[in-house]
Amino acid sequence: MKPLIPASEQPPLPQGRFIIQAETDEEAVPLDVLFVGGGPAGLAGAIRLAQLAARDRAEGGPLADIEIGVLEKSGELGEHCLSGAVVNPEAFRTLFPHVDEAGFPFQGPVPRDRVLLLTERGRVRLPTPPTMRNHGHYVASICEIVRWLGVRAEGLGVNVFTGFPADALLARDGQVMGVRTTPAGLDRDGTPGGGFMPATDLSARVTVLAEGTRGPLSQAWLEREGVGGSNPQIFALGVKELWKVPNPLRAVTHTLGWPLPRDAFGGSFIYPMGEGLVALGLVVGLDAPYVDLDVHALLQQLKQHPLVREILAGGELAEWGAKTIPEGGYYAIPDRLSGDGLLITGDAAGLVDVASLKGIHYAMRSGILAAEAIGRALAAGDVSGARLSSYDAALRESLVRDPLYRNRNQRLAFKSGFLAGGIKAGIMQATGGTFPGTRIASRPDAAEPRATTLGLEAAYGGERSVAKVDAVFRSGNATRDDIPSHLTVGDDVSPEMADLYASLCPAGVYERDGDQLVVNAPNCIDCKATDVLGPRWAPREGGSGPAYKRM
């Protein structure tokens, strides 16, 4: 078959949609600093800045009276957050040095690690790579982490606004002046309906983008500024299920191999979550060369393996969700994350180390460093990009002494395939990252040709398999059926590309009807997978999308 190149039918990013050259409205909510995104990066940054303000109130310093806000698109904090998660507590210790670790929002310490290579019916225990040894780390629910951080932020006087997506940056003469929120209560055709709420402007001296993976405002600003990394960012899609099981799991387990083919990068995670809960997830790189890559179907197939069947025996599915993960590593982090009145943090900046499967503490660290740079800038009365660039310097200095830098080529090594990539990654680990002595170049996922099929039609026939429509229900998605579509599709989507979108999307948003692509936008759970390869994602009214509780 002729290879499909997703980039050939992907619409361009509508930069003008996300950056508006306009004055803030006269009734704008005035803030000094606004964090866009109530995840780990945004809340950690808000907490650290509020701590600096509290210090200055006690000492009569310049930050004493600053107003700090956090803008979050989900109806409640944590409802749009999804991760494994095994957490390095580094950032919690930095923010809360007087809190005993038993008081942090974790399920418990990692009991032990195991890494398994799966065949269709069997398994082989592998030595645990140094990057995946989790001694001193904790199993946690990112939803619970975020809610815990939110309580601490509000206790420090931070204004937390939930249910308000940031629709666009407001800019004047190149300087970011705040954001405009997404209106609510629009009918499918975009006209005001019942419960209509117009957009709200929030002005800020500094706006911090902590939007998470594929944040549209972050993408638009970086594109406008012409800023990128040495490599383009690449992504994986993770699909996760939370199961209530009668028998507790006593190890943090990662698997390689089946059901993934050798030319797809990824693996599974199986974590004990306390209270009889087990987190089961599968993560697959979106550079895989398949026209029918379906991570949700592969997860259903994984559940038929004897190992997973035994773990889930007698269990019940409690929650389901999906999200994309930046995997490009150090070389894909944009060269500059600061500008006039703006900083970018967390997953929006690509701060994830794939080799160690860690991102939460990097997100929080970036928020903390952003807050400290903002504190210095506000104290000096200068929020220019030149002044705020101290954030870039501090972040880079922290990373070059960190596994994220030492592992800078490990994910890229697997562009050579599973076996060759594993050998290269092992040498990189043994040499502290100095091999191969240069950057491994890559190209965007959308530029990778797709020419082969996986043939996953039978994946839904097994025990405990879950159809996409039922999975979306388990995500808590309560999006209105008559909401305007927030997805921008190309003008002429070929039937073959429609099939690719339908396979890729874990929530059944896309279907092929004859030669036409049908878009079921209310199904969307904001995983952003097709934003990587196809239709572009934009914010929609507050509270739309999933409502995760324990993910």
C-alpha positions in Angstrom: 0.0 0.0 0.0 1.0 3.6 -0.5 2.4 5.0 2.7 0.2 7.5 4.6 1.9 10.7 5.8 -0.4 12.3 8.4 1.3 15.7 8.0 0.0 15.8 4.4 -3.6 16.2 5.6 -3.1 17.9 9.0 -4.5 21.4 9.2 -2.0 24.1 10.3 -2.1 25.4 13.9 -4.5 28.4 13.9 -2.0 30.7 15.6 -4.3 33.7 15.2 -7.0 31.9 17.1 -4.8 31.5 20.1 -3.0 34.8 20.3 -5.1 38.0 20.0 -3.6 41.4 19.6 -6.1 43.2 21.9 -6.4 45.2 25.0 -7.9 43.5 28.0 -11.6 44.2 28.6 -12.4 47.1 31.0 -14.0 44.5 33.4 -11.0 42.2 33.2 -10.0 40.4 36.4 -6.7 42.1 37.5 -3.9 39.8 38.6 -0.2 40.1 39.0 0.6 36.5 38.0 -1.7 34.0 36.3 -0.9 30.3 36.0 -2.9 28.7 33.1 -3.5 25.1 34.1 -4.2 23.7 37.5 -1.9 20.6 37.3 1.3 19.9 39.2 3.3 22.6 37.4 0.8 25.4 37.8 -0.1 24.7 41.4 3.5 24.2 42.5 4.4 27.5 40.9 1.5 29.3 42.5 2.4 27.8 45.9 6.0 28.8 45.7 5.1 32.4 44.6 2.6 32.6 47.4 5.3 31.5 49.9 7.6 34.3 48.6 4.7 36.8 49.0 4.1 35.6 52.6 7.7 36.0 53.4 7.6 39.6 52.0 4.4 40.4 54.0 6.3 39.4 57.1 9.4 41.4 56.1 7.9 44.3 54.2 9.2 43.1 50.9 8.0 44.1 47.3 5.9 40.9 46.8 3.7 41.5 49.8 0.5 42.5 48.0 0.7 40.5 44.7 -2.4 38.8 43.4 -1.9 35.2 42.1 -4.4 33.2 40.1 -4.7 29.7 38.7 -7.0 29.1 35.8 -8.2 25.5 35.3 -10.5 24.2 32.5 -11.9 21.2 34.4 -14.9 21.6 36.7 -12.9 20.6 39.7 -9.1 20.3 40.3 -7.7 17.0 39.2 -10.5 16.0 36.8 -8.3 16.4 33.7 -5.1 14.9 35.2 -3.9 11.5 34.4 -0.6 9.7 35.0 0.8 6.4 36.1 2.0 7.5 38.6 5.3 6.7 40.5 6.5 10.0 42.0 9.9 11.3 42.9 9.1 13.3 46.1 11.9 15.9 45.3 9.6 18.8 44.6 7.3 18.1 47.5 10.3 18.3 49.8 11.3 21.6 48.2 7.9 23.1 48.7 7.1 21.6 52.1 10.3 21.0 53.9 8.6 20.8 57.3 6.0 18.2 56.2 6.8 14.6 57.0 6.6 12.4 53.9 3.9 10.4 55.5 1.7 13.6 55.1 2.2 13.8 51.3 -0.7 12.7 49.1 0.8 9.4 48.1 -0.6 5.8 48.3 2.6 4.5 49.7 6.3 3.7 48.9 7.1 1.6 45.9 7.2 -2.0 47.5 9.5 -3.5 44.8 10.2 -3.2 41.1 10.0 -5.8 38.4 10.4 -5.6 34.6 9.0 -8.3 32.4 9.4 -9.2 28.8 6.1 -10.7 27.6 5.4 -13.2 24.9 1.8 -13.9 23.9 1.5 -16.6 26.7 4.7 -16.3 28.7 7.0 -13.8 30.5 10.7 -13.5 31.2 12.0 -11.5 34.2 14.5 -8.9 33.2 17.1 -7.1 35.3 15.6 -3.8 36.4 17.5 -1.0 34.5 19.0 1.6 36.8 16.7 4.3 35.3 13.6 2.3 36.5 14.6 1.6 40.0 12.1 3.3 42.3 13.6 3.0 45.7 12.6 6.1 47.7 9.7 6.9 45.3 6.0 6.6 45.9 2.9 5.3 44.1 0.2 8.0 43.8 -2.9 9.2 42.1 -2.2 12.4 40.2 -5.8 13.5 40.8 -5.3 13.3 44.5 -1.9 15.1 44.3 -3.5 18.0 42.4 -6.4 18.3 44.9 -4.0 18.3 47.8 -1.8 21.0 46.2 -5.0 23.0 45.5 -5.9 23.1 49.1 -2.4 24.3 50.0 -2.5 27.0 47.3 -5.9 28.3 48.4 -4.7 28.3 52.0 -1.8 30.6 50.9 -4.3 33.0 49.3 -4.0 31.9 45.7 -7.2 32.5 43.6 -8.1 29.2 42.0 -10.6 29.5 39.2 -12.0 26.1 38.0 -14.2 25.6 35.0 -12.5 28.4 33.0 -10.4 27.3 30.0 -8.0 29.8 28.6 -9.1 30.4 25.0 -6.4 32.8 23.9 -3.5 34.9 25.0 -4.0 38.6 24.9 -0.9 40.4 23.6 0.2 44.0 22.9 3.3 44.9 20.9 4.7 41.4 21.5 4.1 41.4 25.3 1.6 38.9 26.8 -0.9 40.8 28.9 -3.2 38.0 30.1 -5.8 35.6 28.7 -9.3 35.5 27.5 -11.5 32.5 28.6 -13.7 30.3 26.5 -17.4 31.3 26.4 -19.9 28.8 27.7 -23.4 27.9 26.8 -23.0 28.1 23.0 -25.2 25.9 20.8 -23.7 23.7 18.2 -23.7 26.5 15.6 -21.9 28.8 17.9 -24.8 31.0 18.9 -25.6 31.8 22.5 -28.0 29.3 24.1 -29.4 28.6 27.5 -26.9 29.3 30.3 -24.7 31.4 28.0 -21.7 33.0 29.7 -19.5 35.3 27.7 -15.7 35.2 27.7 -13.8 36.8 30.6 -10.5 38.6 30.4 -7.9 38.1 33.1 -5.0 40.6 33.0 -1.6 39.7 34.4 1.8 41.1 34.5 3.2 37.6 34.0 1.3 34.7 32.5 2.6 31.2 33.1 1.5 28.5 30.7 1.2 25.2 32.5 -1.4 23.7 30.0 0.0 20.2 29.9 0.8 18.2 26.7 0.0 19.9 23.4 -1.2 23.1 25.1 -2.5 25.2 22.2 -1.5 28.6 23.7 2.0 27.2 24.2 2.2 25.9 20.7 1.0 29.1 19.2 3.4 31.3 21.2 6.4 29.1 20.4 5.4 29.1 16.7 5.0 32.9 16.7 8.4 33.3 18.4 10.0 30.8 16.0 11.3 28.9 19.0 11.9 25.1 19.0 14.3 22.5 20.3 17.2 20.8 18.5 14.7 18.1 17.7 10.9 18.4 17.2 8.9 17.1 20.1 7.6 13.5 19.7 4.7 11.9 21.7 3.2 8.7 23.0 -0.4 7.9 23.8 -1.1 6.3 27.1 -4.4 4.5 27.9 -5.1 3.6 31.5 -7.7 1.6 33.4 -8.2 1.6 37.2 -9.4 -1.8 38.5 -10.9 -2.7 41.9 -9.5 -6.2 42.6 -9.8 -8.6 45.5 -6.1 -9.5 45.7 -3.6 -6.8 46.4 -0.7 -6.2 44.1 2.7 -6.2 45.8 5.1 -4.9 43.1 5.4 -2.0 40.6 5.5 -3.8 37.3 6.6 -2.7 33.9 6.4 -4.9 30.8 7.9 -4.8 27.3 7.1 -6.9 24.3 3.7 -8.4 23.5 1.2 -7.2 22.4 3.4 -4.5 20.8 5.3 -5.3 17.6 9.0 -4.7 17.5 8.8 -1.5 15.5 6.6 0.2 18.0 8.1 1.8 21.1 6.2 1.4 24.4 5.2 -0.9 27.2 2.7 -1.4 30.0 2.6 -0.4 33.7 0.8 -2.2 36.5 0.8 -0.3 39.8 -0.7 -1.1 43.2 -2.9 1.9 44.2 -4.1 1.0 47.7 -7.7 0.3 48.8 -7.7 -2.8 46.5 -7.1 -0.7 43.4 -4.7 -1.6 40.5 -3.6 0.8 37.8 -3.1 -0.9 34.4 -1.9 1.2 31.4 -0.3 0.9 28.1 1.9 3.6 26.5 2.8 3.5 22.8 4.9 6.0 20.7 2.9 7.9 18.0 5.8 7.4 15.6 4.8 3.7 15.1 4.5 2.9 11.3 0.9 1.6 11.4 -2.2 2.9 9.7 -4.4 1.3 12.3 -2.5 2.0 15.6 -5.1 1.6 18.3 -3.6 1.8 21.8 -7.0 1.2 23.5 -7.4 -2.0 21.5 -3.8 -3.1 22.3 -4.6 -2.6 26.0 -7.7 -4.8 25.7 -5.4 -7.4 24.1 -2.9 -7.1 26.9 -5.7 -8.0 29.4 -5.8 -11.5 27.8 -2.3 -12.3 28.9 -2.1 -14.8 31.8 -0.2 -12.4 34.0 -2.8 -9.7 33.6 -5.7 -12.1 33.8 -4.5 -13.3 37.1 -4.0 -9.8 38.5 -7.5 -8.7 37.4 -9.3 -11.9 38.4 -12.6 -11.2 40.2 -12.0 -7.4 39.6 -14.2 -4.6 38.3 -13.3 -1.7 36.1 -13.6 1.5 38.1 -12.2 4.3 35.8 -10.6 4.7 32.4 -8.7 7.5 30.7 -6.1 8.5 28.2 -3.5 11.2 27.5 -0.5 12.0 25.3 3.0 12.2 26.8 5.9 14.2 25.4 8.8 11.8 24.8 11.4 13.8 22.9 13.5 14.4 25.9 16.2 17.0 26.5 16.8 17.8 22.8 13.1 18.5 22.2 12.8 21.1 25.0 12.4 24.5 23.3 15.5 26.6 23.4 13.6 29.4 25.1 10.7 29.1 27.5 10.4 32.8 28.4 9.3 35.9 26.8 7.8 39.3 27.5 5.3 38.6 30.3 5.2 34.8 29.7 6.8 31.6 30.9 6.1 27.9 29.8 6.4 25.0 32.3 5.7 21.3 32.7 4.5 19.0 30.0 3.9 22.0 27.8 7.7 22.4 27.8 8.3 18.7 27.2 9.8 18.0 30.7 9.5 14.2 30.8 12.2 11.6 31.1 11.0 8.5 29.3 13.9 6.3 30.5 12.8 6.7 34.1 9.1 7.2 33.4 9.1 10.4 35.4 7.4 13.8 34.7 5.5 15.0 37.7 8.5 16.2 39.7 10.0 17.9 36.6 6.7 19.7 36.1 6.6 20.8 39.8 10.3 21.8 39.6 9.7 24.0 36.6 6.8 25.7 38.3 8.9 26.4 41.4 11.8 27.8 39.3 9.3 29.9 37.3 7.9 31.3 40.5 11.3 32.3 41.7 12.2 34.0 38.4 8.9 35.9 38.5 9.5 37.0 42.1 12.9 38.5 41.0 11.3 40.2 38.0 8.4 41.7 40.0 10.8 42.9 42.7 12.8 44.7 40.0 9.7 46.0 38.3 10.7 44.4 35.0 8.7 41.5 33.5 10.5 41.6 30.1 11.7 38.4 28.5 15.3 39.5 29.2 14.5 39.6 33.0 12.4 36.4 33.0 15.1 34.5 31.1 16.6 33.7 34.5 14.0 30.9 34.5 15.6 29.3 31.4 19.0 29.5 32.9 17.9 28.0 36.2 15.9 25.2 34.6 18.8 24.2 32.2 21.3 24.2 35.0 19.0 21.9 37.0 18.5 19.5 34.1 22.1 19.1 33.0 22.8 17.5 36.4 19.8 15.3 36.1 18.7 11.9 34.5 16.7 13.8 32.0 19.9 15.1 30.4 21.9 11.8 30.9 19.1 9.9 29.2 18.8 12.5 26.4 19.2 10.0 23.5 17.6 6.9 25.0 14.1 7.2 23.6 15.6 8.3 20.2 17.7 5.1 20.2 14.6 3.1 19.7 14.0 4.7 16.3 16.3 1.8 15.2 13.8 -0.8 16.4 13.4 -2.7 19.7 16.5 -4.9 19.6 19.0 -2.4 18.3 17.4 0.4 20.4 17.8 -1.7 23.5 21.4 -2.3 22.9 22.1 1.3 22.2 20.2 2.4 25.3 22.2 0.0 27.4 25.4 1.5 26.1 24.1 5.0 26.8 23.3 4.0 30.4 26.7 2.4 30.9 28.5 5.6 29.6 26.4 8.1 31.5 24.8 9.4 28.2 28.1 10.2 26.4 27.5 7.6 23.7 26.9 8.2 20.8 28.6 11.5 21.4 26.1 13.5 19.4 22.4 14.2 19.2 20.2 11.6 17.5 18.0 13.5 15.1 14.3 12.9 14.7 11.3 14.2 12.8 7.8 15.0 13.9 5.4 12.1 14.5 3.1 13.4 11.8 6.0 13.2 9.2 6.5 9.5 9.9 5.0 7.3 7.0 2.4 4.7 7.9 2.4 1.7 5.6 1.5 -1.5 7.6 -1.4 -2.8 9.6 -1.7 -4.4 13.0 -5.1 -6.0 12.4 -6.7 -5.5 15.9 -10.3 -6.3 15.0 -10.4 -9.3 17.4 -8.9 -7.4 20.4 -12.4 -6.6 21.8 -13.5 -10.2 22.0 -11.7 -11.2 25.1 -12.6 -11.3 28.8 -12.8 -7.9 30.5 -12.4 -6.1 27.2 -14.1 -2.7 27.0 -15.4 -0.9 23.9 -14.5 2.7 23.3 -18.0 4.0 24.0 -18.1 2.2 27.3 -14.6 3.4 28.2 -15.6 7.0 27.6 -18.5 6.6 30.1 -15.9 5.3 32.7 -14.0 8.5 32.2 -16.8 10.5 33.7 -17.3 12.5 30.5 -20.4 14.6 30.8 -19.9 17.0 27.8 -23.1 18.4 26.4 -24.2 16.7 23.1 -25.0 20.1 21.5 -21.7 21.8 22.3 -19.8 23.4 19.3 -17.0 21.2 17.9 -13.6 22.2 19.3 -11.7 20.1 16.7 -10.4 21.6 13.4 -10.3 19.0 10.6 -8.5 19.3 7.3 -10.6 20.3 4.2 -10.2 17.0 2.3 -9.6 14.1 4.6 -9.1 10.9 2.6 -10.9 7.7 3.6 -7.6 6.1 4.5 -6.7 9.0 6.8 -10.2 8.9 8.3 -9.5 5.2 9.2 -6.2 6.2 10.8 -7.9 8.9 13.0 -10.7 6.4 13.9 -8.1 3.8 15.1 -5.9 6.2 16.9 -8.5 8.0 18.9 -9.2 6.0 22.1 -12.6 7.7 22.7 -14.3 7.0 19.4 -14.5 10.6 18.4 -13.8 9.8 14.7 -15.6 7.4 12.5 -15.6 6.7 8.8 -19.0 6.7 7.1 -18.5 5.7 3.5 -15.8 8.0 2.2 -16.5 10.7 4.8 -15.0 11.4 8.2 -17.6 11.8 11.0 -16.6 13.7 14.1 -18.3 13.0 17.4 -16.7 15.9 19.3 -18.6 15.4 22.6 -16.8 12.1 23.1 -13.5 13.8 23.3 -11.5 13.3 26.6 -8.8 15.8 25.7 -6.0 13.3 25.2 -4.7 15.3 22.3 -3.6 12.2 20.3 -5.1 13.5 17.0 -3.7 16.9 17.7 -0.3 15.2 17.2 -1.2 13.6 13.9 -4.4 15.2 12.5 -7.3 17.3 13.6 -6.3 20.2 15.9 -7.7 20.6 19.4 -8.9 23.8 21.0 -10.4 24.6 24.4 -14.2 24.2 24.9 -16.5 25.4 27.6 -15.4 24.8 31.2 -16.2 21.4 32.8 -16.3 19.6 29.4 -14.3 16.4 28.9 -13.4 13.8 31.5 -13.9 13.9 35.3 -11.2 11.7 36.6 -11.3 10.9 40.4 -8.4 8.5 41.1 -6.3 8.4 37.9 
